[in-house]
C-alpha cells in the first residue's frame, strides 16, 4: 500500500491510521491570565482565516474525523464562526470548540449553532473568583444559563480540581447537571502533562469520581487511580497520528505540553508521518494525564507499536 506525499486518506488507510481528533490553535491570545495556564499570551494576533482554512483542508485530506478549536481563547478570533462553517462544509464528523465562556452571548451562541458546531466545552475552576482564576460560577453563571436555553450543540462542563477550593467541583457538577450539560472532572497538570495535586485535591477527585457513577470517566478510571497513587499508567500513545495538536504556527506536535519534543509543518504532513508516529513510543506516556491523547489512543491499544 503506497504512502505517497499528498495522498488523501481513505478506505482501509483511514481506518488504520487517520486522526480521530485534531486540536487546532486559532489564536494564542486570551482575555484571561489564569495562573496555572501555559497556553496563552496577551498580544498574539489571530491566525489569518485563509491560513486556517488551508490547515482545515489539509486535516480533512489526512482523514481527520473530528476537529476542535482552542487557544488562547478561540472566541477572540473574528472569523471563528465562518471557520466552523467551513469545517461543516468539509464533512468533519464533529466540530468542537474549547472556550472560557466569558465572550458568549445569545448572538454568538446562535451563530455557532447555525454554523454547525456540535460540541462546546467550558472548564470551570470553582465557585468564586480568585487571583488564580476568573473561570468561576460567580462570573460564568449567567452565561451557563443562557447556553442551557439557547445552545443547539452539546455542552460539556469540566469541573477543574487544582486551581481553587477542591470541594467547589461538586457545586460545579451539580449546576452542570441541573442545566442539562455533560459533567466532567478535570485535573490540573504541570507543564509536562503530569498530575500536580495535593492530598486534599486528590481526595476530592476520588469522592467526585465515585459520586458520578460507573458511567462517567470509564477510560479515566483505567489510569487516573494509578497516577494519583504515584504509580505509572503505561499506554501506547498515538499522538502524531490518531491525535494531532496543531499550534498557531501550523506545527504538528504530540500535545500542548510537549511542543518541544516533536514538530513538523502540518501542510507537509503525509500519510507516512501518520504511520510513523502511530508506531513511535513516547517517553512521557507512563505519566501522561492528557485525556484527549489517551482517549484517542485507546482503540488501538491492542495493536503493536514498533518504534522507529
C-alpha positions in Angstrom: 0.0 0.0 0.0 1.8 3.2 -1.1 2.1 6.2 1.2 2.6 8.9 -1.2 3.0 12.6 -0.3 -0.3 14.4 -0.6 -2.3 11.3 -1.0 -5.7 11.5 0.7 -6.6 9.1 3.5 -9.4 6.8 2.5 -10.7 3.3 2.9 -8.5 0.9 4.9 -5.8 3.6 5.5 -8.4 5.9 7.1 -9.4 3.1 9.5 -5.9 2.2 10.4 -4.0 5.5 10.9 -6.0 8.7 10.3 -6.6 11.1 13.2 -9.7 10.7 15.3 -9.2 14.2 16.7 -7.2 17.3 15.7 -7.0 20.2 18.1 -6.0 23.4 16.4 -5.0 26.7 17.9 -6.6 29.7 16.1 -5.1 32.3 18.3 -2.7 32.2 21.3 -4.2 35.4 22.7 -6.5 35.1 25.7 -8.8 37.5 27.6 -7.8 35.9 30.9 -4.5 35.2 32.6 -5.1 32.1 34.7 -2.1 31.5 37.0 -1.8 27.8 36.1 -2.1 28.1 32.3 0.9 28.0 29.9 -1.1 28.0 26.7 -1.8 31.7 26.1 -0.3 35.2 25.7 -1.8 38.7 25.7 -0.7 40.1 22.3 -0.6 37.5 19.5 -2.8 38.3 16.5 -5.3 35.8 15.3 -4.1 33.4 12.6 -5.5 34.6 9.2 -8.6 32.9 8.2 -7.2 31.8 4.8 -4.3 30.1 6.6 -6.7 28.3 9.0 -8.9 27.1 6.1 -5.9 25.7 4.4 -5.0 23.8 7.6 -8.5 22.6 7.9 -8.5 21.3 4.4 -5.2 19.5 5.0 -6.5 17.8 8.1 -9.5 16.6 6.1 -7.3 15.2 3.4 -5.5 13.2 6.1 -8.8 11.7 7.0 -9.4 13.5 10.3 -12.8 12.7 11.8 -13.2 15.5 14.4 -11.7 18.9 14.8 -11.6 21.1 17.9 -10.6 24.7 18.1 -8.7 26.1 21.0 -6.3 28.9 22.1 -5.7 31.1 23.9 -9.4 31.9 23.7 -10.8 30.9 20.3 -13.8 33.2 20.5 -11.3 36.1 20.2 -10.8 35.1 16.6 -13.0 37.4 14.5 -13.7 34.6 11.9 -14.3 31.7 14.3 -17.9 31.3 13.1 -17.0 31.1 9.5 -14.2 28.6 10.3 -16.7 26.3 12.0 -19.0 26.6 8.9 -16.1 25.7 6.7 -15.4 22.6 8.8 -19.1 21.7 8.4 -18.9 22.1 4.7 -15.8 19.8 4.6 -17.6 17.0 6.3 -15.9 16.7 9.7 -18.0 14.3 11.8 -17.7 16.6 14.9 -16.8 20.3 15.1 -15.8 21.3 18.6 -14.6 24.4 20.5 -13.0 24.9 23.9 -13.7 28.3 25.5 -13.6 30.0 28.8 -17.1 31.1 28.1 -16.8 34.8 29.0 -17.3 36.0 25.5 -20.5 34.0 24.9 -23.8 35.9 24.3 -27.1 35.0 22.7 -26.0 36.1 19.2 -22.7 34.2 19.3 -24.4 31.0 20.6 -26.9 31.2 17.8 -24.2 31.8 15.2 -22.1 28.9 16.3 -25.1 26.6 16.2 -26.1 27.7 12.8 -22.5 27.2 11.5 -22.7 23.6 12.6 -20.9 23.4 15.9 -21.6 20.1 17.5 -19.7 20.4 20.9 -18.6 23.1 23.2 -16.5 22.7 26.4 -16.0 25.1 29.3 -13.8 24.4 32.2 -15.0 25.9 35.5 -12.4 26.2 38.2 -14.5 26.9 41.2 -17.4 28.9 42.7 -15.8 32.3 43.4 -13.1 34.2 41.5 -9.6 34.5 42.9 -6.2 35.8 42.0 -5.5 32.5 40.2 -8.7 32.3 38.1 -11.9 34.0 37.0 -13.4 30.9 35.4 -15.8 30.5 38.3 -19.5 30.2 38.7 -20.0 33.7 40.1 -18.6 35.0 36.8 -20.0 32.4 34.4 -23.3 31.5 36.0 -25.5 33.7 33.7 -23.5 32.5 30.6 -24.2 28.9 31.5 -27.9 29.6 32.0 -28.0 31.2 28.6 -26.2 28.3 27.0 -28.8 25.9 28.5 -31.6 27.8 26.9 -30.1 28.7 23.5 -27.4 26.1 22.5 -28.3 23.6 19.8 -25.0 21.8 20.4 -23.7 19.6 23.2 -22.1 21.4 26.1 -19.6 19.8 28.4 -18.8 21.4 31.8 -15.4 20.4 33.1 -15.1 20.9 36.8 -11.4 21.5 37.4 -9.6 20.4 40.6 -6.3 22.1 41.3 -6.9 25.8 40.9 -9.5 26.6 43.6 -11.1 25.0 46.6 -11.3 21.4 45.6 -14.7 21.0 47.1 -16.1 23.6 44.7 -16.0 21.0 42.0 -19.1 19.3 43.5 -21.1 22.5 43.1 -19.9 23.0 39.5 -21.0 19.4 38.7 -24.4 19.9 40.4 -25.1 23.0 38.3 -23.9 21.3 35.1 -26.4 18.5 35.6 -29.2 20.8 36.5 -28.7 22.7 33.3 -28.6 19.6 31.2 -24.9 19.7 30.4 -22.4 16.8 30.3 -20.5 16.8 33.6 -16.8 16.0 33.7 -13.9 16.4 36.2 -10.5 17.7 35.1 -7.2 17.7 37.0 -4.6 20.4 36.9 -1.4 19.1 35.4 2.1 20.6 35.3 4.0 21.9 32.3 4.9 18.4 31.3 1.4 17.0 31.4 1.8 15.2 34.8 -0.5 15.4 37.8 0.0 18.4 40.0 -2.3 17.9 43.1 -2.0 17.9 46.8 -3.6 15.3 49.1 -6.8 17.3 49.6 -7.3 17.7 45.9 -6.7 14.0 45.3 -9.3 13.1 47.9 -11.8 15.5 46.3 -11.3 13.8 42.9 -11.8 10.3 44.4 -15.1 11.5 46.1 -16.4 13.1 42.9 -15.5 10.1 40.8 -17.4 7.8 43.0 -20.4 10.1 43.1 -20.6 10.4 39.3 -21.0 6.6 39.0 -19.6 4.0 36.7 -21.0 5.6 33.5 -18.7 8.5 33.9 -14.9 8.6 33.2 -14.8 4.9 32.1 -11.4 5.5 30.4 -10.1 7.8 33.0 -10.8 5.1 35.7 -8.3 2.9 34.0 -5.3 5.2 34.6 -6.0 8.1 36.9 -6.2 6.0 40.1 -2.6 4.7 39.4 -1.3 8.2 38.6 -2.9 9.6 41.7 -1.2 6.9 43.8 2.1 7.9 42.3 2.3 4.9 40.0 2.9 4.9 36.3 0.0 4.1 33.9 1.5 3.0 30.6 -0.3 3.1 27.4 0.5 3.2 23.7 0.4 6.9 22.8 -0.7 7.5 19.3 -0.1 11.3 19.3 1.0 12.5 15.9 -1.4 10.0 14.3 -4.8 9.4 16.0 -4.4 12.7 17.8 -2.9 15.8 16.3 -2.1 19.0 18.1 -1.6 21.9 15.6 -0.3 25.2 17.1 -0.9 28.7 15.8 2.2 28.4 13.6 0.8 25.4 11.9 3.2 23.0 13.5 2.1 19.5 14.5 3.3 18.4 17.9 2.5 15.5 20.2 0.3 17.6 22.5 0.1 21.1 24.0 2.6 20.2 26.8 5.2 18.6 24.6 5.6 21.1 21.8 9.4 20.9 22.1 9.6 17.1 21.6 8.4 16.9 18.0 7.4 19.4 15.4 6.5 19.3 11.7 4.6 21.7 9.5 1.0 20.4 9.0 1.0 21.3 5.3 4.0 18.9 4.9 2.4 16.1 6.9 1.8 12.9 5.0 0.3 9.5 5.4 3.7 8.2 6.1 4.0 10.6 9.1 0.8 9.3 10.5 2.1 5.7 10.3 5.5 6.7 11.7 4.1 8.5 14.7 1.5 5.8 15.3 4.4 3.4 15.9 6.6 5.8 17.7 6.7 5.2 21.5 6.7 8.4 23.6 8.8 8.5 26.8 6.2 10.6 28.6 3.4 8.2 28.1 3.6 6.4 31.5 2.8 9.6 33.5 0.5 11.4 31.0 -2.7 13.0 32.2 -3.8 14.4 28.8 -7.2 12.8 28.4 -7.7 13.7 24.8 -4.5 11.9 23.9 -5.2 8.8 26.0 -8.8 8.6 24.8 -8.0 8.8 21.1 -5.2 6.2 21.6 -7.4 3.7 23.4 -9.0 2.0 20.4 -5.5 0.9 19.1 -4.2 -0.4 22.4 -4.0 -4.0 21.2 -2.1 -3.0 18.1 1.7 -3.2 18.1 4.0 -0.1 18.5 7.2 -1.0 16.7 9.2 2.2 17.3 11.4 3.9 14.7 
